């Protein structure tokens, strides 16, 4: 560097630009890796919630069209409680993923919220209308989960592609 500075100022400027570009690429690569890891965690939580929601949907279908009853309501709501806990973890992971994406100046992924499913009303006034309402909310939650999973998968794909581009630029 000393020799270049005293003998070839253009070379010094070129080396400085290369060093700065490399530092920026390494920083972006680190941020992209952190975002990718957070996205994988979010996807794992979303998949867990989706699996649990499928179980709740099965109980809801049985409750609505198969006769149901108090036991079926209890099983359905036990599954929904598990789904709510899984979605809470997924929403926290999506928040972390969105913060990591913001470090890269990318839009985050919308959280999936599952509000109460009118459990008390359904259990005490068990009829086809309350069963259909709960079933409809489960289906809506499933759509939101599918949308969030698709968004996370798309972002993970984009992050992987950017990681390959960064590796090529660094080489």
C-alpha positions as a Markdown table, in Angstrom:
| # | Residue | x | y | z |
|---|---|---|---|---|
| 1 | Unk | 0.0 | 0.0 | 0.0 |
| 2 | Unk | 2.9 | 2.4 | 0.9 |
| 3 | Unk | 4.6 | 1.7 | -2.4 |
| 4 | Unk | 1.4 | 2.1 | -4.4 |
| 5 | Unk | 0.6 | 5.3 | -2.6 |
| 6 | Unk | 4.0 | 6.8 | -3.4 |
| 7 | Unk | 4.4 | 5.4 | -6.9 |
| 8 | Unk | 0.9 | 4.8 | -8.4 |
| 9 | Unk | -2.0 | 6.9 | -6.9 |
| 10 | Unk | -4.5 | 5.4 | -9.4 |
| 11 | Unk | -3.6 | 1.9 | -8.2 |
| 12 | Unk | -4.1 | 3.1 | -4.6 |
| 13 | Unk | -7.6 | 4.5 | -5.5 |
| 14 | Unk | -8.5 | 1.3 | -7.3 |
| 15 | Unk | -7.4 | -0.9 | -4.3 |
| 16 | Unk | -9.3 | 1.3 | -1.9 |
| 17 | Unk | -12.5 | 1.0 | -4.1 |
| 18 | Unk | -12.0 | -2.8 | -4.2 |
| 19 | Unk | -11.5 | -3.0 | -0.4 |
| 20 | Unk | -14.6 | -0.9 | 0.2 |
| 21 | Unk | -16.8 | -2.9 | -2.2 |
| 22 | Unk | -15.5 | -6.1 | -0.6 |
| 23 | Unk | -16.4 | -4.8 | 2.9 |
| 24 | Unk | -19.9 | -3.9 | 1.8 |
| 25 | Unk | -20.4 | -7.3 | 0.2 |
| 26 | Unk | -19.2 | -9.1 | 3.3 |
| 27 | Unk | -21.5 | -7.0 | 5.5 |
| 28 | Unk | -24.5 | -7.7 | 3.2 |
| 29 | Unk | -23.6 | -11.4 | 3.1 |
| 30 | Unk | -23.6 | -11.5 | 6.9 |
| 31 | Unk | -27.0 | -9.7 | 7.1 |
| 32 | Unk | -28.4 | -12.0 | 4.4 |
| 33 | Unk | -27.3 | -15.1 | 6.3 |
| 34 | Unk | -28.8 | -13.8 | 9.5 |
| 35 | Unk | -32.1 | -13.1 | 7.6 |
| 36 | Unk | -32.0 | -16.6 | 6.0 |
| 37 | Unk | -31.6 | -18.2 | 9.4 |
| 38 | Unk | -34.4 | -16.2 | 10.9 |
| 39 | Unk | -36.6 | -17.1 | 7.9 |
| 40 | Unk | -35.9 | -20.8 | 8.3 |
| 41 | Unk | -36.9 | -20.6 | 12.0 |
| 42 | Unk | -40.1 | -18.7 | 11.0 |
| 43 | Unk | -40.9 | -21.3 | 8.3 |
| 44 | Unk | -40.4 | -24.1 | 10.8 |
| 45 | Unk | -42.9 | -22.5 | 13.3 |
| 46 | Unk | -45.4 | -21.9 | 10.5 |
| 47 | Unk | -45.2 | -25.5 | 9.4 |
| 48 | Unk | -45.8 | -26.6 | 13.0 |
| 49 | Unk | -48.8 | -24.4 | 13.2 |
| 50 | Unk | -50.1 | -25.6 | 9.9 |
| 51 | Unk | -49.8 | -29.3 | 11.0 |
| 52 | Unk | -51.6 | -28.5 | 14.2 |
| 53 | Unk | -54.3 | -26.5 | 12.4 |
| 54 | Unk | -54.9 | -29.5 | 10.1 |
| 55 | Unk | -55.7 | -31.5 | 13.3 |
| 56 | Unk | -58.1 | -28.8 | 14.5 |
| 57 | Unk | -59.7 | -28.7 | 11.1 |
| 58 | Unk | -60.4 | -32.4 | 11.2 |
| 59 | Unk | -62.0 | -32.2 | 14.6 |
| 60 | Unk | -64.0 | -29.2 | 13.4 |
| 61 | Unk | -65.3 | -31.1 | 10.4 |
| 62 | Unk | -66.3 | -34.0 | 12.6 |
| 63 | Unk | -68.0 | -31.6 | 15.0 |
| 64 | Unk | -69.8 | -29.8 | 12.2 |
| 65 | Unk | -70.9 | -32.8 | 10.0 |
| 66 | Unk | -70.3 | -36.0 | 12.0 |
| 67 | Unk | -72.4 | -35.4 | 15.1 |
| 68 | Unk | -69.8 | -33.8 | 17.3 |
| 69 | Unk | -70.8 | -33.0 | 20.9 |
| 70 | Unk | -69.1 | -31.9 | 24.1 |
| 71 | Unk | -66.1 | -34.3 | 23.7 |
| 72 | Unk | -65.5 | -33.2 | 20.1 |
| 73 | Unk | -65.7 | -29.6 | 21.1 |
| 74 | Unk | -63.1 | -30.1 | 23.8 |
| 75 | Unk | -60.7 | -32.0 | 21.4 |
| 76 | Unk | -61.2 | -29.3 | 18.8 |
| 77 | Unk | -60.4 | -26.5 | 21.2 |
| 78 | Unk | -57.5 | -28.3 | 22.7 |
| 79 | Unk | -56.1 | -28.4 | 19.2 |
| 80 | Unk | -56.9 | -24.8 | 18.6 |
| 81 | Unk | -55.1 | -23.9 | 21.9 |
| 82 | Unk | -52.0 | -25.7 | 20.5 |
| 83 | Unk | -52.4 | -23.8 | 17.2 |
| 84 | Unk | -52.7 | -20.5 | 19.0 |
| 85 | Unk | -49.4 | -21.2 | 20.9 |
| 86 | Unk | -47.7 | -22.3 | 17.7 |
| 87 | Unk | -48.9 | -19.2 | 15.9 |
| 88 | Unk | -47.7 | -17.0 | 18.7 |
| 89 | Unk | -44.2 | -18.6 | 18.3 |
| 90 | Unk | -44.5 | -18.2 | 14.5 |
| 91 | Unk | -45.5 | -14.5 | 14.8 |
| 92 | Unk | -42.5 | -13.9 | 17.0 |
| 93 | Unk | -40.3 | -15.6 | 14.5 |
| 94 | Unk | -41.8 | -13.7 | 11.7 |
| 95 | Unk | -41.2 | -10.5 | 13.6 |
| 96 | Unk | -37.5 | -11.4 | 13.9 |
| 97 | Unk | -37.4 | -12.4 | 10.2 |
| 98 | Unk | -38.9 | -9.0 | 9.3 |
| 99 | Unk | -36.4 | -7.1 | 11.4 |
| 100 | Unk | -33.5 | -9.0 | 9.7 |
| 101 | Unk | -35.1 | -8.3 | 6.2 |
| 102 | Unk | -35.3 | -4.6 | 7.2 |
| 103 | Unk | -31.5 | -4.7 | 7.7 |
| 104 | Unk | -31.3 | -5.5 | 4.0 |
| 105 | Unk | -33.9 | -2.8 | 3.2 |
| 106 | Unk | -36.4 | -5.5 | 2.2 |
| 107 | Unk | -40.1 | -5.7 | 3.1 |
| 108 | Unk | -41.0 | -8.0 | 5.9 |
| 109 | Unk | -43.6 | -10.8 | 6.1 |
| 110 | Unk | -47.0 | -10.1 | 7.6 |
| 111 | Unk | -47.7 | -11.9 | 10.9 |
| 112 | Unk | -50.4 | -14.5 | 11.1 |
| 113 | Unk | -52.9 | -13.7 | 13.9 |
| 114 | Unk | -55.4 | -16.2 | 15.2 |
| 115 | Unk | -58.0 | -14.6 | 17.4 |
| 116 | Unk | -60.3 | -16.4 | 19.8 |
| 117 | Unk | -62.6 | -19.0 | 18.1 |
| 118 | Unk | -65.7 | -18.3 | 20.1 |
| 119 | Unk | -65.0 | -21.3 | 22.3 |
| 120 | Unk | -67.4 | -20.5 | 25.1 |
| 121 | Unk | -70.2 | -19.7 | 22.7 |
| 122 | Unk | -69.6 | -22.9 | 20.7 |
| 123 | Unk | -69.5 | -25.2 | 23.7 |
| 124 | Unk | -72.5 | -23.8 | 25.5 |
| 125 | Unk | -74.6 | -23.3 | 22.4 |
| 126 | Unk | -73.4 | -26.2 | 20.3 |
| 127 | Unk | -75.3 | -26.0 | 17.0 |
| 128 | Unk | -74.5 | -26.1 | 13.3 |
| 129 | Unk | -74.2 | -22.3 | 13.0 |
| 130 | Unk | -71.5 | -22.0 | 15.7 |
| 131 | Unk | -69.7 | -25.0 | 14.4 |
| 132 | Unk | -69.8 | -23.6 | 10.9 |
| 133 | Unk | -68.5 | -20.2 | 12.2 |
| 134 | Unk | -65.5 | -21.9 | 13.9 |
| 135 | Unk | -64.8 | -24.0 | 10.9 |
| 136 | Unk | -64.8 | -20.9 | 8.7 |
| 137 | Unk | -62.3 | -19.2 | 11.1 |
| 138 | Unk | -60.1 | -22.3 | 10.9 |
| 139 | Unk | -60.2 | -22.2 | 7.1 |
| 140 | Unk | -59.3 | -18.5 | 7.2 |
| 141 | Unk | -56.4 | -19.1 | 9.5 |
| 142 | Unk | -55.2 | -21.9 | 7.1 |
| 143 | Unk | -55.3 | -19.4 | 4.2 |
| 144 | Unk | -53.3 | -16.9 | 6.2 |
| 145 | Unk | -50.8 | -19.6 | 7.2 |
| 146 | Unk | -50.4 | -20.7 | 3.5 |
| 147 | Unk | -49.9 | -17.1 | 2.4 |
| 148 | Unk | -47.3 | -16.5 | 5.1 |
| 149 | Unk | -45.5 | -19.7 | 4.2 |
| 150 | Unk | -45.5 | -18.7 | 0.5 |
| 151 | Unk | -44.1 | -15.3 | 1.4 |
| 152 | Unk | -41.4 | -16.8 | 3.7 |
| 153 | Unk | -40.4 | -19.4 | 1.0 |
| 154 | Unk | -40.2 | -16.6 | -1.6 |
| 155 | Unk | -38.0 | -14.5 | 0.6 |
| 156 | Unk | -35.8 | -17.4 | 1.4 |
| 157 | Unk | -35.4 | -18.2 | -2.3 |
| 158 | Unk | -34.5 | -14.5 | -3.0 |
| 159 | Unk | -32.0 | -14.5 | -0.1 |
| 160 | Unk | -30.3 | -17.7 | -1.4 |
| 161 | Unk | -30.1 | -16.2 | -4.9 |
| 162 | Unk | -28.6 | -13.0 | -3.4 |
| 163 | Unk | -26.1 | -15.0 | -1.4 |
| 164 | Unk | -24.9 | -16.7 | -4.6 |
| 165 | Unk | -24.6 | -13.3 | -6.3 |
| 166 | Unk | -22.6 | -12.0 | -3.4 |
| 167 | Unk | -20.3 | -15.1 | -3.6 |
| 168 | Unk | -19.8 | -14.5 | -7.3 |
| 169 | Unk | -19.0 | -10.8 | -6.8 |
| 170 | Unk | -16.5 | -11.6 | -4.0 |
| 171 | Unk | -14.8 | -14.2 | -6.2 |
